[in-house]
Amino acid sequence: MFKELENRESKLAVIGLGYVGLPIALAFSKKISVVGFDINQGRIDMMKNAEDPSDELDKSEFDNSDIEFTTSKDVLSNATFFIVAVPTPIDEHKQPDLGPLLSATRTIGSVLKKGDYVVYESTVYPGCTEEDCIPVLEKESGLKFIEDFKVGYSPERINPGDANHTLKKVIKIVSGCDDESLGEIAKVYELVVEAGLHKAPTIQVAEAAKCIENTQRDVNIALINELSIIFSKMGINTYDVLDAAGSKWNFMKFSPGLVGGHCIGVDPYYLTYKAEGYGYHAKVINSGRYVNDSMGFYIAKQTVKLIIASGKHISESKVLIMGATFKENVTDIRNSKVADIVKELKSFAVTVDVVDSFASSEELEKEYGFVLTEAKKDYDAVMIAVNHDDYLDLDEDYFKSITSDKGIVVDIKGIYKGKIKDLEYWSL
């Protein structure tokens, strides 16, 4: 199988060309023939014009690429190695939504042939690949697992907006359904991963590893968020505490803040869902999720208290929020906790304006019901919610120019610590 790919006698297909799938597809297309498949024709048209719909990759990344972008299942039939990189979100009840994953699996199953390989990169709970996906592949293809086709799991580790930790620079976990498949899958990924591979002993181990990578980070940030609430009541600056504690060699320095997006804010729910199936209620993980999911409402309420304390009527106040994406310097608004802040402030009848040079106003209105605007003047509070590079060099004079008397600066991530002298200042 690997030799056929290497000699371009067969093709590798990537299903799902989002912020994960497109970089993978383009990386492989520099080495072998690739089919890039997505169900969104608009996105396919952009990629055919060397445009990344996620606005992460430069046009030059498309140069010298042996790749065919398509929405056609017929083109997929030319592939022998399939990589699934579709989203695995949660629903409104915070339960895993396997809809996109199983839909992609059915698509592959309809073109699967003897000798083909399927590797899942989408984040799932341990056991999902073998218990949920493989039966669908067998049903759609009429083939037998292992006897006719092989399956593996290799979790994605791409960090949106991060030019340093890219596919080729980060150690890749790979796994297979047997020793032969593990060897073949490893050889394929070695084509594009320079940092090396970690061969997990089973598919479930690889699935679990991905789950805990983000769960560990989520729980640690939740601890710091909770500490920031405690320190705020004590009148202690959290960042001063972190600087002091960080002087110890083994202190893990996490920062407080909003935890959204489609990884850290989602993946722990996949693990807790699976744990429930085994009769175990995950206490620490769920507690961490509760703290982090509550931070938007907490920040909004603290802002309301500060405005009231300044002697103003809250229903007549105006707040500017700077940043709406889930993290700095990306266009992605999925699971942005800024939306929680907007919703909570509006529940107090506050007039809220939101600015963001990266986000799409149309997407924000569709997803959260508010639009972007231009910054005006006479705001009672200005909140820096996302640390986009555009905001890093702003000074107090700028905030003075757009705030009213007794203006307040709410600096969620503490980037203006020590720089705001005259205006009221608050951070986590």
N, C-alpha and C positions, 0 to 999 in steps of 0.2 A: 504494500500500500504506500509506504513512504517513498520507495523508489519511483513509483508511478507519478507521485506528486512532484518529486524532485526533477524528474525528466519531462514534466509538463504533459504527461500522457493522460492525466486526470486533473480534476480541479478541487480546490478547497472552497467551501461555501461558508459565509458568515451570515447568520440569520438574525436580523436586528441591527440596524446601523445607527445607533445612538452614540452617546459620548463614550461608550465602551466598545461597541461593535465596529465602528468606523476606523478608529486607530488600529485595531487588530487586523481588519481586512486590508488596510493600506500597508501595514508592516509586512504581511505575508505576500502581498502583491509585488513586492520588490524582489521576492525570491522564487515564487511559484505562481501558477495561474489561479485566479480567485474569482468567485461569484459573490457579489455583495447584494443580499436580498433584504428588502424591506417592504411592508405593505403600504407605506405612504408614498404615493406617486410624486407628490410635491417635493419630498425630501430626496427621492431618487433623481428628479430633474436637477435639483441643486447640485448634487454630488457629480452628476454627469458634466456639470459646468465647473467642476473643481471648487465647489463651495461646501463648507461644513455647516450643516443646519444648526449645530450646537455652538458654532462660532468658537471652537477650540483650536482648530488646525488651520495653518496657513495654506494658501493655494499651492505652494511648492511641495507640500506633502503628497499631492496627487501626481506629481511628475514621475515619469518612468515607472508607472504602475500597470501591471498586467491584470486588470480587473474589469469585470462587466457588472454594472449596477442594474438591477432589475426588480420588477414586482412579479415576474412570471415564474410559476412553479415549474414550467417546462424547462427553463434554463437550469434550474436546480438539479435536474436529473443528470446533468453532466458531471456533478460532483461526487466524490467518494468519501470525503472527510467534511463533516458538518460541525460548525461551531455555533452554539446557541447563545446569543448575548442580548436577549430581550429583557425588559423591565420585570421585576417581581415586586409589585407594590403591596400595600395593605388596603383593605376596604374601610368603610366608614366605622366599622366595629373593631378596627385594628386587628383584623384577622388576615392571614396570607391570602392574596389574590393571585391564584395560579392561572388565571385566564390567558394572559399573553404567552406564558410558558407552554401551556398545553396546546394552545392554538399553533404555536411554532412547531411543537412536537408532531401534531397531526400533519402539518405541511410537509415536514421531513419524511414522516412515515409514508406519505403518499408517493414519494419518489425513491424510497430506500431500496437498495439492491444488495444482493449477497456480497459480502466482503467489505461493506461500508462501515465507517466509524462515525459516531455521534458524540461530541464532547460538549457538555454544558458548562457555561461560565456564569450564568445568572445565579444570584444569591438565593439559596433555598435552605430549608431545614434538613438536618441529617435524615437520610432515608428517602428524600423526595425523588431523586433521580431513579432509584431502583423500584420504589413503590408506586410512584405516580406517573413517571414519564415512560419508562420502558414498556409497561403494559400497553400504552397508547401506540408506541412504535410498532409493537408486535401486531396489534389489532389492525392498524392502518396498512401495514406492509404485507401482512400474512407470513412474515418471516419469524424465525426463532432466535431469541437473544443468545448470544455467544456462539451458537452453532452457525448462524447466518450473518450476524452483524455484531459489532463490539461497541461498548459505551464507556465513556470516561467523564471525569469532572475536573475542571481546572478553574478555580474561582478567580474572577477579575480583581485586580488591585489598582485600577486606574483612579487617580485622584483629580477631579475636575479642577482646572485652573492651575495645576501644578506641572511646571515644565521640567522639574527635576526627577520626579518619581513616575517615569513613563513605563510603558510595557517592557521595553528592552532593558531598562535599568533596575528593575525590581525582581527579586527572586520569585519564580513562578511555581506554585504548587500544582503538581499534576497527579492524576490517579487514573486507574483503569479497572476494568471488571476482571482482569486476570493478568498474569505476568506478561504475556505476549502483547496485550493491548497497552499496558503501561509503557513497555519499551517503544512501541510504535508512536504512541502519543507524545512521549518525551522527545523522540527524534524530530517530530514535526515542530514542536514548540522551540526546540533548540535552534531552529532556523532564524527566529526573531528575538529570542530572549538572550541577552548578553550576560546578565547577572547570574545566571545559573538556575537550576531547577531543584525543587524539593519533591522527591517521589513519596507521596503518602501511601501507606500500606493498603488502604481501602478507599472506595468512593465516599463512604460515610465520614471517614476521618477528614477528608478534604472538605466536605460540606460543613462539618462542625468547625473546622479551623476558620473558615470564612465567617461563620456566624459569630464566633467569639472575638475575632479581630475588632469588629465594630461594637460588639456588646461591651467589651472591656473598656473601650474609649468612652462609650456612653455612660457607664457607671462611674468612671473617674470624673468626668465632667459634671455629672449630677452631684457628686460629693462636693466639688468646688462651688457649684451653684448654691447648694444648701448652706455651705459655709459663708458664702457672700451675703445671704439673707441674714444669717446670724450676726455677722460682722457689721452689717448695715445698722442693725438695731443697737449695736454697741458703739456706733460712731467710729468704727475702725475701717480704714481703706483696705480692701481685699488685696489689691495689687502690692501694697506695702508688705502685707503679711506674706504673700507668695515670694516676693523678693528676699525677704528674710529667711523663710523656710527653705528656699531654693539654694541657699548657701551650703546646705548639707549635701554630701556627695550622692546619696541614694534617694533624695526627694524627687518624686515625679511631678514636674511642673506643668499642670494643666491650668487652663484659664476659664473663668466663668463666661457664660454667654448663651445665645440662642442655639439650640440643636435641632436643625431641620434637615432638609435634603432627603435623598432617596437611599441613603446608606445607614448612617448612624441612627437616624430617627426611625428607621424601618426594620432593619435586620434583627434587632433584639426580639421583636414580636414574633418572628419566625421561630426563634429558639423557644420562647415561652409557650407558643402554640403547641409545639411538638412535646414539650415537657408535660403539658396538661394531658396529652394523650397517654402518658405513662403514669398519670395520677399524681404528678408533682406540681405544686403551685410555686413558681419561681419568685421568691420574696425580694431578694436584693435587686434582681434585674427589673422587676415591675416597679419597685420603689424608685429606682433610677429613672425609669421612663416617666413616672408620674412627676417627679421633680422637673425634669427637662421639658416635658410637655406643658408645664404650668408657668414657665419663665416669662413667656410673652405677656400673660395676664398680670403677673407680678410686676413687671417693668411698667406696664401701662398704669397700674394702680399707684405705684410709687410716683409716677409723673403727675397724676391727678392730685395726689397729696401735696406735692411741691407747689403746684399751681395754686391750690386753695390756700396753702400757708403763706403765699405771697400776697394774699388779700384780694384775689381776683375771683370772679364768678366762673365756675367751671363750665357752665353751659354757654358762656360767651367767649370762651378761650379758643385759641388757635395753636395747633402744634404742627411743626414740620418734621417729617420722618425722612431721613436721608439713607437710602438703600432699601431694596425690596427683594433682592435675590436671596437664596438660602445661604450663600457665603460670598466672600469678596471676589471681585474681578471675574465673575462668571455670569452668563445670561440665564442660568437655570433658576426657575422660581418654584420648582416642585417642592411641596411640603415646607415652604418658607414660613417660619414662625413670626415674621414681620406682620403677616396677615392677622395673627392673634392680637398683636398690639393695636393694629388699626381697628379691629372689631371691638376690643375692650374700650378704647378711647371713645369711639363713636357711641357706645352704650351710655356714656356720661354726657352725651350731646356735644362733645368736643368737635370742632371743625378740624379735620385732618387733611393735610397736603402731603403727598409722597413724591419724592424725586429719586431717580436712579438712571444713570447713563448706560447701564448694561441691560436692564430688563425691558421687556416689551409691554407697553401699556395695554395693548389689545389682549395679550395673554393674561395679564393681571386681572383685567375686567372679567374675562371669561372664567377664570379660576376662582377669584376671590371677591369680585364685585366692586373693585375700586380701580381708578385710573391714575396715571402719572400726571404731574403738572409741573409748572415752573415755580421755583422758589420765589416767594413774595416777601413782604415785610411785616413787621409788627406781630411776630409770633411770640406767644407767651412761653413756649418751650421749643427747642430744637433738639431732636433726638438723632444721634448718629448710630444707626442700627446695624449697618454693614460697612466694614472697613475697606471700601473700594479705594484704590490708589488715588483717585481724584480728591479724596477728602483728607489725605494724610498731611498735606501741607497747609491746610486752612488755619488761620490764627484767630485770636479772640476778637480782633477788630471786625473780621467777617461776621462772626456770630452777633456782635453788637449791632452791625448794620441791618440785620434782618429780625432782631428781636425787639419787643416792646420794653417799656420800663419794668425793671425787676425780672428781666429775661432769665431763662433757665437753660442750661446745656445738660442734656442727658446723654452720657457717653458710655454706651453699653460695654464696649470692650476696653475702655480706659486708654484710648490712644492720645487723649489730650490731658492726661494726668500731669499736674504741675504747670500747665500752660494757661489755664483759665483762672484769672485772679479776681476780676471784678464781677462777673456774672455768677449766679448760683450754679454750682456744679455738682452732678451726681453720677456715679458709675456703679456697676456691680462690684 
